[in-house]
Amino acid sequence: MHNVVPSRALARRSRQLLALALLVGALGAFVIAIGVLLLMIPLVAEGSTSFGVYSFFRTSLLLVGGLLFVLAIGLAVRAATWRTDNEEAQVVARALAPALDARYHFIRNLSRRDIGYIDAVLIGPPGVLTFRILDVRGVFANEGADWLVQSRRGDWQPWRISPTRQVVEDIRKLRELLAKMNLGDVPVYGVIVFVRESPQVQLQGNAPLVPPTHLSNLYNNLQTNYLAKERIDARRIADTVRTLYQP
């Protein structure tokens, strides 16, 4: 199995985001400077009927400039913390690698404007498999697309996230992208993987929309759905990899 990550593309996006942060910061500083200048050198006398509008305008400049500067800081922080790899996805790749041959391609940390962020995808003869990989602890129950988590007191509460809905959305976006690239016949599946084992993670399920699994049971569980059948040929695999993997 080929195990790759588009680190150069991710690093390039980080640099682009940093450049945008610098541009927004410079614009914010410029707007603030104009506001300060108008504050220090009033162009309208205080007794003038238009002074209220003038005062509102220069105050607005200061506020807008400040907001732009805060936005620039946020963009810079996001650029600095942009992940160029996903350690949990690497763990999953290592677990699958011994069982899958060279026809399979595992792409970690997939991030594109047209599909957003996906933890990992596996491309091979059965089609495309999208992963939602979770490094959490707890007791979870999944029915359909709904998830519950057990509190320390033992009662059940809605989980703050729905990995199922995230995977369903990833599948939709992948299908749309593949259709645009004349690969609409390539099937797309999904799976939710918990990297921690029992008793740290306990799973209960009832007709899950997307199958959840512990990492140790991942390969066996995939054999009943994704790996049950070879659906695309080598050319379709290569075209799909070329579409999704941009180093």
Secondary structure, 3 states (H helix, E strand, C coil): CEEECCHHHHHHHHHHHHHHHHHHHHHHHHHHHHHHHHHHCCCCCCCCCCHHHHHHHHHHHHHHHHHHHHHHHHHHHHHHCCCCCCHHHHHHHHHHHHHCCCCCEEEEEEEECCCEEEEEEEEECCEEEEEEEECCCEEEEEEECEEEEECCCCCEEECCCCHHHHHHHHHHHHHHHHHHCCCCCCCEEEEEEECCCCCCEEEEEEEECCCEEEHHHHHHHHCCCHHHCCCCCHHHHHHHHHHHCCC
